[in-house]
Amino acid sequence: MVQKILFVDLETTGLNFHTDSISEVGVVLFDPETRTIMDRASWLVRPVREFNCDPVVLEMHTKNGLWEALGNPEKHLRLSDWQ
């Protein structure tokens, strides 16, 4: 029996664990036997710290729309969503 694979992708405000935060979580469920994506989802996460975004990361997330989306609290994942 072939197992399914779950890929997880994190978008962050930078690479420093102590000063940067996770801003988006994405997951893709993949079936290697049929080589198909079975499901996918993503969630915006309100960073726990004030934004101290690396300039390169800020430019990337501005271009892809993530920075604007983070300004909309209705789109954020809440801790209560996990309970």
Secondary structure, 3 states (H helix, E strand, C coil): CCCCEEEEEEEECCCCCCCCCEEEEEEEEEECCCCEEEEEEEEEECCCCCCCCCHHHHHHHHHCCHHHHHCCHHHEECHHHHC
